[in-house]
Amino acid sequence: MKTWRSASIAAAAAALLALTTACGQEKGSDEPNGQSVGNAAPADGGYGDGYGGGEDAGAEAAAAKPAGQLAVWDSKELGEVVTDSAGFTLYRFDEDTAKPPKSNCEGDCATAWPVVAAEGAKAAPGVDEALIGSVERADGTEQLTIAGWPMYRYAKDKQPGDAKGQGVGGTWFAAAPDGKKASPAAEDAGGEQADPAGLSTRKDPKLGEIVVDKNGMTVYRFKKDSAWPMKSACTGDCLENWPVVEPVDKNDTEGILKKGFVTFDRPDGLQQQTIDCWPLYTYAGDQAPGDTNGQGVGGTWYAVSPQGKLVGAPK
């Protein structure tokens, strides 16, 4: 690929013009179109924003409604998810216990996360009936359990198929048919491991949609870098903590902005991928896919939106 460092003056001029168009003067706000890119870590015990209640929850949330005939919804993002007879997602709470079954969601928490009554609940077709049970709450209500885990709805889910409670507070998750946390299958329909894109996106429960590399590791930007001219302020020892994202073919991406998707030839000889001409990095402190330990480090490192914007950075 011809880059702005080409030796030929003519080629350099053409490449420079292309980069000017791709990376040029369209630098406005560093947040994607003024849209929300995620929520800050909750300070409410993990129940959700204001316990997820308020006027949205209403008095009807207080009554435990039976689940009826359970069903399984196959979500592309979440995998197999248990729903009630009306198609509403059922959730489990990490601060509960399954052995023995016990609910630790009371008061305002139970307003945000209405209890699912066990009365009349039937296992979804093909799911072991033995997994269905109940636990008696302090008020005498028999709450539905799946594999020992108490089940809840989320007051902000307004229609079948909603899963707005997924990941709230890092403690609430849609329930799978076996009572575990719902998660997408690791294999494709042919039984072979899916080949992930070189760069793609994932929905983080706190940050919203962010860019990840082919290994599922979070991708970051450095506030001290610049996109025009392309320049990295992370050099030397900095690169040990923040390795560069190596070049990725445009066709090997999913959901990523293609404008300004060019390779940066660094002065140190490394080649680094950019989005919207911003250099990209991963973080050595992230140990597994889904980690976001680099978010906000030093007030200068932030996850990247699909448009190449800083996610969650103060304006």
ABEGO torsion letter per residue (X at the ends): XBBAABABAAAAAAAAAAAAAAABAABBBABBGGBBAEBBBBAAGGAEBGGGBEAAAEAAAABBBBAEBBBBBBBAAAEBBBBBAAGBBBBBBAABBAOBBBBABBEAAAAABBBBBABGBBBBBGBBAAABBBBBBAAGBBBBBBGGBBBBBBAABABBGBAAABGBGGABBBBBAAGBBBBBBABBAAGBBBBBBABBBBBBAAAEBBBBBAAGBBBBBBAABBAOBBBBABBEAAAAABBBBBBBBAAABBGBBABGBBBBBBAAGBBBBBBGGBBBBBBAABABBGBAAABGBGGABBBBBAAGBBBGBBX
